[in-house]
Amino acid sequence: MDAEKTSNNRIHESPEDLYHEAPCGYISFTGDAVIYNANKTVLKWLQYSREEIIDKLRVHDLLSIGSKIYFDTNFFPLILMQGYVNEVALEIKRKDGSNFPVLINVKKVKVKDTNENCYWASLFDISDRKKYERELLTSKLKAEQDTKTKTEFLNTISHEIRTPLNAILGIGNLLAKTSLDPKQKEFVDILRLSSENLLMLVNNLLDLSKLEANSFKLEEKAFAIRTLVNSLVHSLEIKAREKNIELYTEVDENLPNYIAGDPIKLNQILTNLLGNAIKFTTEGHVKLGIYLLGSSDTRLRLKFRVSDTGTGIPEDKLENIFQEFSQANFKVDLEKDGTGLGLSICKKLLKMHGSEIKVKSEVGRGSEFSFEIDYKKFDQRNSKFQKVHHLKEKMGANFSSTRLLVVEDNPINNLVISEYLKDWKINFDTVEDGQAAIAAVRKKKYDVILMDLHLPFIDGFEASSTIRNIDLEKQPVILALSASNKESIQNRLTRAGIDDFISKPFGPEDLHRILSNYVVSRQRGKANYTHQNTKECVVNKEEVSNDSFDLSGLIKMANNKPEFLKKFVLNTCTGFKTYSQDFKKAIQDNDPSQVSELLHKSTMSVFYIKADRLVKLLNECKCLLENEEEDYKNIKSQAEKTSAEFERIITGLEKFSRKL
């Protein structure tokens, strides 16, 4: 018992010891921020003696310039309002002028027998944490840059491959229509098959890069599920017949005709699964089943199942088949095994739907792949899709009165498109650059323009935008031709007034289908592109332009169309809200490099609305922050002016958007 007392006495710690030797810093200050107490830990961090701080320095004297501004404008008002603040990051200044980051907690305490308040603060040195955060951020930015570089590389390479591939496929299709002896027909079939395999590889690589870069987004639109399935099966029947296997479907009779979701992604998933099933089945059948698992007032859950009687997959290989560039037998043969990308793409597309793919397989007996997806119910009575143009009707479109302009600088592609148009008896002219296209539109009336986007002198975007601004009796439909990825240029297509996009390489069926769609719509009077019938944006001059910004550039970009203009203005407003927050952080951190970065990344947004005064204010703030001898009051004053300018721009943009 005595030993315990001796032991307890030996390890006894006074409250004062705990206060001064704690691993975190403690300071106490009055209502006017004068420090009246501090523990040894914080004094050691700050390199001050107790006599140099107590009752002589205020909290502001220990803060960096950015933290001073934040303390005055946000931090201290919050303490006064709620009585405490938890875990706020600030920068503390040492005696030698160097800074280090801390996490601070403050509590307001009433002084006994008075009406005054004092404040107790605990500080945690987070230098190591900030270091690791910077390293993580650097790694993250590097990984994002690597992904971006890879995506750009794949986009560039695919563009360079797609352009000549379009010519190869086109020539193959044209040759197939000529009189050929059996040997020549065999050569042409090999040419077309090899071209299609190469196109599939390029498309898969692009899809994979877009999925990794999160460039894919799910759409939601009405589509006929049975029509999608029938078209898909029809497109694969030839390959199934060539292998003497049966391809059939089983669709739940309770399934509605129309559902709402992303038909393109579903088609891509099913195409990959059915294509693989046919590829690895030498006898028997391939079956696609679609079943209704359940439904509510607004949603329904479907199960898709693709089964075959093919070679099957060994159990130890089932996990590997969903990895990129992997096959079940690990013997890459493009004729049979493919690139191993299809199932990986399916898995990632299904993940976007909140689903997963399941597989059952037995070697020598076949495989079964299944997945489930939730779709919205489609109310046909309240939909703009109520009137559906049937493909058969469009394929019978009358082209006799259609006048078409082909703008294409590649002579082989020009030849291929021209042969297609001649075969469909369409009247057309050809030019090789954007300047010639603009001149042709001024001289003649065209119903449709096929516009290649990569042109000499003036590219397809600029040529299309110029044509949209020409005062014509009736504006033509402009269809872009490009080997670029549509998602990566969608904003530029919209700004240029381009109606639709045809991806190179394309076959005659692809071109005929989209031409038929626009010609049928135009003949029925549903596509009237005249300026007279376009709802224009009418606004007061003072709403468009003031001392802080000028929206005339955005109005011109939107071709005076309010729906486009509203989208541009709202996106710009969102951007400036982000820039405003970035500016406040730069001031808080006393970091001129952050202001420089902000100036750089806001360049185009500022340019579009001509916010020259904001740019001037930001540059002045940057210069003041770069001067270590600059007075704190000057920086604070300039920061307040800049924040006010941000607020004027944001308020003005919001007010303008509400009137559209």
SULJOZI-V673171 format. One record per backbone hydrogen bond with DSSP energy under -1.0 kcal/mol. CO is the residue of the C=O (numbers start at 1). NH is the residue of the N-H. Records with the same first field share a line. If there is no record, write none. Layout:
CO: NH / NH
//
This chain:
1: 5
2: 6
3: 7
4: 8
5: 9
6: 10
7: 11
14: 18
15: 19
16: 20
17: 21
25: 123
26: 39
27: 121
28: 36 / 37
29: 119
30: 33
33: 59
34: 30
35: 55
37: 28
39: 43
40: 44
41: 45
42: 46
43: 47 / 48
46: 95
50: 54
53: 56 / 57
57: 35
58: 61
59: 62
60: 63
62: 93
64: 68
65: 69
66: 70
67: 71
68: 72
69: 73
70: 74 / 75
71: 76
74: 78
75: 79
76: 80
77: 81
78: 82
79: 83
83: 108
85: 106
88: 104
90: 102
91: 64
92: 100
94: 97
98: 94
100: 92
101: 126
102: 90
103: 124
104: 88
105: 122
106: 85
107: 120
109: 118
111: 114
116: 111
118: 109
119: 29
120: 107
121: 27
122: 105
123: 25
124: 103
126: 130
127: 131
128: 132
129: 133
130: 134
131: 135
132: 136
133: 137
134: 138
135: 139
136: 140
137: 141
138: 142
139: 143
140: 144
141: 145
142: 146
143: 147
144: 148
145: 149
146: 150
147: 151
148: 152
149: 153
150: 154
151: 155
152: 156
153: 157
154: 158
155: 159
156: 160
157: 161
158: 162
159: 163
161: 165
162: 166
163: 167
164: 168
165: 169
166: 170
167: 171
168: 172
169: 173
170: 174
171: 175
172: 176
175: 178
181: 185
182: 186
183: 187
184: 188
185: 189
186: 190
187: 191
188: 192
189: 193
190: 194
191: 195
192: 196
193: 197
194: 198
195: 199
196: 200
197: 201
198: 202
199: 203
200: 204
201: 205
202: 206
203: 207
204: 208
205: 209
206: 210
207: 211
208: 212
209: 213
210: 215
211: 214
221: 261
223: 259
224: 228
225: 229
226: 230
227: 231
228: 232
229: 233
230: 234
231: 235
232: 236
233: 237
236: 240
237: 241
238: 242
240: 245
241: 244
246: 286
248: 288
250: 290
252: 255
257: 225
259: 223
260: 376
261: 221
262: 266
263: 267
264: 268
265: 269
266: 270
267: 271
268: 272
269: 273
270: 274
271: 275
272: 276
273: 277
274: 278
275: 279
276: 280
278: 281
280: 311
284: 246
285: 309
286: 248
287: 307
288: 250
289: 305
290: 252
291: 303
294: 301
298: 377
299: 296
300: 375
301: 293 / 294
302: 373
303: 291
304: 371
305: 289
306: 369
307: 287
311: 364
314: 317
317: 321
320: 323
323: 326
333: 336 / 337 / 338
340: 326
341: 345
342: 346
343: 347
344: 348
345: 349
346: 350
347: 351
348: 352
350: 355
351: 354
358: 370
360: 368
362: 365 / 366
366: 362
367: 308
368: 360
369: 306
370: 358
371: 304
373: 302
375: 300
376: 260
380: 383
383: 386
390: 394
391: 395
394: 397
399: 402
403: 447 / 448
404: 429
405: 450
406: 431
407: 452
410: 414
411: 415
412: 416
413: 417
414: 418
415: 419
416: 420
417: 421
418: 422
419: 423
420: 424
421: 426
422: 425
427: 404
429: 406
431: 408
433: 437
434: 438
435: 439
436: 440
437: 441
438: 442
439: 443
440: 444
447: 477
448: 405
449: 479
450: 407
451: 481
453: 455 / 460
456: 458
459: 463
460: 464
461: 465
462: 466
463: 467
464: 468
467: 470
470: 472
477: 449
478: 499 / 500
479: 451
480: 502
481: 453
482: 504
486: 489
489: 493
490: 494
491: 495
492: 496
493: 498
494: 497
500: 480
502: 482
507: 511
508: 512
509: 513
510: 514
511: 515
512: 516
513: 517
514: 518
515: 519
516: 520
517: 521
518: 522
519: 523
520: 524
521: 526
522: 525
531: 534
540: 544
541: 545
544: 551
549: 546
551: 555
552: 556
553: 557
554: 558
555: 560
556: 559
558: 561
560: 537
561: 565
562: 566
563: 567
564: 568
565: 569
566: 570
567: 571
568: 572
569: 573
570: 574
571: 575
572: 576
573: 577
574: 578
575: 579
576: 580
577: 581
578: 582
579: 583
580: 584
581: 585
582: 586
583: 587
584: 588
585: 589
586: 591
591: 595
592: 596
593: 597
594: 598
595: 599
596: 600
597: 601
598: 602
600: 603
602: 606
603: 607
604: 608
605: 609
606: 611
609: 550
610: 612
611: 615
612: 616
613: 617
614: 618
615: 619
616: 620
617: 621
618: 622
619: 623
620: 624
621: 625
622: 626
627: 630
631: 635
632: 636
633: 637
634: 638
635: 639
636: 640
637: 641
638: 642
639: 643
640: 644
641: 645
642: 646
643: 647
644: 648
645: 649
646: 650
647: 651
648: 652
649: 653
650: 654
651: 655
652: 656
653: 657
654: 658
656: 659
657: 660
//
